[in-house]
C-alpha cells in the first residue's frame, strides 16, 4: 500500500470550509487570568467533578478542558 491516502477519503475530508454565519457565538475558554484565584479554584474543582458525573457531564468537562487547552496554546503562541 502506498503512502498516499485513498482519493475517496481525501475527497470526503479535505473539503473547503464554509464561512461562519454572521452573529455566530464565538467558542472560547474561561479567561482564567481575569478571575480572582478563589474563583479559579472553584471553577477548576467544578470542572474536575463534572468528569465523574455521567456521560454528558463527562463530555462537557472534557470539552472545557480541550477548549481551554486550545486557547492556552493560542495565547502562548501569539505572544
C-alpha positions as CSV (number, residue, x, y, z in Angstrom):
1,X,0.0,0.0,0.0
2,X,1.3,3.4,-0.9
3,X,1.8,6.4,1.3
4,X,-0.9,8.4,-0.5
5,X,-4.3,8.2,1.2
6,X,-7.2,6.9,-1.0
7,X,-8.8,9.7,-3.0
8,X,-12.3,8.7,-1.7
9,X,-11.1,9.5,1.8
10,X,-9.4,12.8,1.0
11,X,-12.4,13.9,-1.1
12,X,-14.7,13.3,1.9
13,X,-12.4,15.0,4.4
14,X,-10.4,17.7,2.6
15,X,-13.3,20.0,1.6
16,X,-13.4,23.7,1.7
17,X,-14.8,25.2,4.9
18,X,-18.0,27.2,4.9
19,X,-17.8,30.8,6.2
20,X,-19.1,31.1,9.8
21,X,-22.5,32.7,9.7
22,X,-22.8,36.3,10.9
23,X,-23.8,36.5,14.6
24,X,-22.5,33.0,15.5
25,X,-21.3,32.9,19.1
26,X,-17.6,32.5,19.4
27,X,-16.4,29.5,21.3
28,X,-13.8,30.4,23.9
29,X,-12.4,29.1,27.1
30,X,-12.6,30.6,30.6
31,X,-10.4,33.8,30.9
32,X,-8.6,32.4,33.9
33,X,-6.3,35.5,34.2
34,X,-9.3,37.8,34.7
35,X,-10.6,35.9,37.7
36,X,-9.5,36.1,41.3
37,X,-7.6,33.0,42.5
38,X,-10.5,31.9,44.7
39,X,-12.9,31.8,41.7
40,X,-10.4,30.0,39.6
41,X,-10.1,27.2,42.3
42,X,-13.9,26.9,42.5
43,X,-14.3,26.6,38.7
44,X,-11.4,24.2,38.4
45,X,-12.9,21.9,41.1
46,X,-16.3,22.1,39.4
47,X,-14.9,21.1,36.0
48,X,-12.9,18.2,37.6
49,X,-16.1,16.9,39.3
50,X,-18.1,17.0,36.0
51,X,-16.0,14.2,34.6
52,X,-17.3,11.7,37.0
53,X,-21.0,12.5,36.9
54,X,-22.1,10.6,33.8
55,X,-21.7,10.5,30.1
56,X,-23.0,14.0,29.2
57,X,-21.3,15.9,32.1
58,X,-18.1,13.9,31.4
59,X,-18.3,15.1,27.8
60,X,-18.8,18.7,28.9
61,X,-15.8,18.5,31.3
62,X,-13.7,17.1,28.5
63,X,-14.8,19.8,26.1
64,X,-14.0,22.5,28.6
65,X,-10.5,21.1,29.1
66,X,-9.9,20.8,25.3
67,X,-11.1,24.4,24.6
68,X,-9.0,25.8,27.5
69,X,-6.0,23.8,26.1
70,X,-6.5,25.2,22.6
71,X,-7.0,28.8,23.9
72,X,-3.9,28.4,26.1
73,X,-1.7,27.2,23.2
74,X,-3.0,30.0,21.1
75,X,-2.3,32.5,23.8
76,X,1.3,31.2,24.3
77,X,2.0,31.2,20.5
78,X,0.5,34.7,19.9
79,X,2.9,36.4,22.3
